[in-house]
Amino acid sequence: MFAGGSRSFSVFPLRVVYLPVGELDAPVSILVSVSKRHFKRAVKRNRMKRRIREAYRVNKQELLNVLAQKQIRLAVAFIYLSDDLVAFSVIEERMKTALARIAEKILTIEKEEVVETVATAEAIAMGAEETQSVQEP
């Protein structure tokens, strides 16, 4: 996902990285990341992850409708950027903005672009797998 072909934007305190993918059972696969650099204690990291997941769960329906309409599957990463604990209301507001922006961008791209992006991502992944197999003894 991070190797190439993905698209990203920031809605502080979140950075959103998304990539159309071909082989998923669910319409959307999400990843939530809170850096240990920002929060040393696991309790605080887990609290932020729970808030981000809950904000996504509550507001995901618009995105799912667009994906069903376009017949696209996505991998989405939410990366927390702030050094401070942020209230759930702020996270939810920014999550709504992020999901709306993803939905808007998905509506503007054509099916051919998605196929090209998926093919590029798969080629990059295959290259990474070949590199790993060569490096292993």
C-alpha positions in Angstrom: 0.0 0.0 0.0 2.8 2.4 0.9 5.2 1.1 -1.9 3.4 3.0 -4.6 0.2 3.6 -6.5 -1.7 4.9 -3.4 -3.2 8.3 -2.9 -3.1 10.3 0.3 -4.2 13.5 2.0 -4.2 15.0 5.5 -7.2 16.1 7.6 -5.4 17.0 10.8 -5.0 15.0 13.1 -5.4 12.2 10.5 -3.4 11.3 7.4 -5.4 9.1 5.1 -3.8 6.8 2.5 -6.0 4.8 0.2 -5.5 2.4 -2.6 -8.0 0.6 -4.9 -7.4 -3.1 -4.7 -8.7 -6.1 -6.6 -8.6 -9.0 -4.1 -10.6 -8.2 -1.0 -13.7 -9.9 0.5 -15.0 -6.7 2.1 -15.6 -3.4 0.2 -13.1 -1.6 2.5 -10.1 -2.8 4.5 -8.8 -0.3 7.1 -5.6 0.1 9.0 -5.3 2.4 12.0 -1.9 3.5 13.1 -0.9 5.6 16.2 2.8 6.1 16.5 4.7 5.1 19.6 6.7 8.3 19.0 3.6 10.3 19.8 2.3 8.2 22.7 4.7 6.1 24.7 2.0 4.4 26.7 0.0 1.7 25.0 -3.1 2.7 26.9 -3.2 6.1 25.1 -2.3 4.6 21.7 -5.1 2.1 22.1 -7.6 4.8 23.2 -6.9 6.8 20.0 -7.2 3.7 17.8 -10.6 3.0 19.4 -11.7 6.5 18.8 -10.6 6.4 15.1 -12.2 3.0 14.6 -15.5 4.1 16.2 -15.6 7.3 14.1 -15.1 5.2 11.0 -17.7 2.7 12.0 -20.3 5.4 12.6 -19.7 7.3 9.4 -18.7 4.7 6.8 -22.0 4.2 5.1 -21.6 7.0 2.5 -18.3 5.6 1.4 -19.7 2.1 1.2 -22.6 3.3 -1.0 -20.2 4.9 -3.4 -17.9 1.9 -3.5 -20.9 -0.4 -4.2 -22.1 1.9 -7.0 -18.6 1.9 -8.6 -17.9 -1.7 -7.8 -14.5 -0.8 -6.3 -12.7 -2.2 -3.3 -10.3 -0.1 -1.2 -7.6 -0.5 1.3 -7.5 2.6 3.6 -5.0 3.6 6.3 -5.7 6.2 8.9 -2.5 7.5 10.5 -2.8 9.6 13.6 -0.4 12.7 13.4 -1.0 14.7 16.6 1.0 14.6 19.8 -2.1 15.3 21.9 -5.1 13.2 22.8 -8.0 14.7 20.7 -11.7 14.5 21.7 -13.9 12.0 19.9 -16.0 14.8 18.5 -13.0 16.3 16.7 -11.9 12.8 15.4 -15.5 12.2 14.2 -15.7 15.5 12.4 -12.4 15.0 10.6 -13.3 11.4 9.8 -16.5 12.6 8.1 -14.4 15.0 6.1 -11.9 12.3 5.1 -14.5 9.8 4.1 -16.4 12.4 2.1 -13.2 13.3 0.3 -12.4 9.7 -0.5 -15.9 9.2 -1.8 -15.7 12.3 -4.0 -12.3 11.2 -5.5 -13.7 7.7 -6.1 -16.7 9.1 -8.0 -14.4 11.1 -10.2 -12.1 8.3 -11.3 -13.1 5.9 -14.0 -13.1 2.1 -13.8 -10.1 1.9 -16.2 -8.0 4.0 -13.8 -8.8 1.7 -11.0 -7.8 -1.4 -13.0 -4.5 0.4 -13.9 -3.9 1.3 -10.3 -4.6 -2.3 -9.1 -2.3 -3.7 -11.8 0.5 -1.2 -10.8 0.1 -2.0 -7.1 0.2 -5.8 -7.8 3.3 -5.4 -10.0 5.0 -3.4 -7.2 4.0 -6.1 -4.6 5.4 -8.8 -6.9 8.6 -6.9 -7.2 8.9 -6.6 -3.4 8.2 -10.3 -3.0 10.9 -11.2 -5.5 13.3 -9.0 -3.7 12.5 -10.6 -0.4 12.9 -14.1 -1.8 16.3 -13.2 -3.3 17.5 -11.8 -0.1 16.5 -14.8 2.1 19.3 -17.4 2.5 
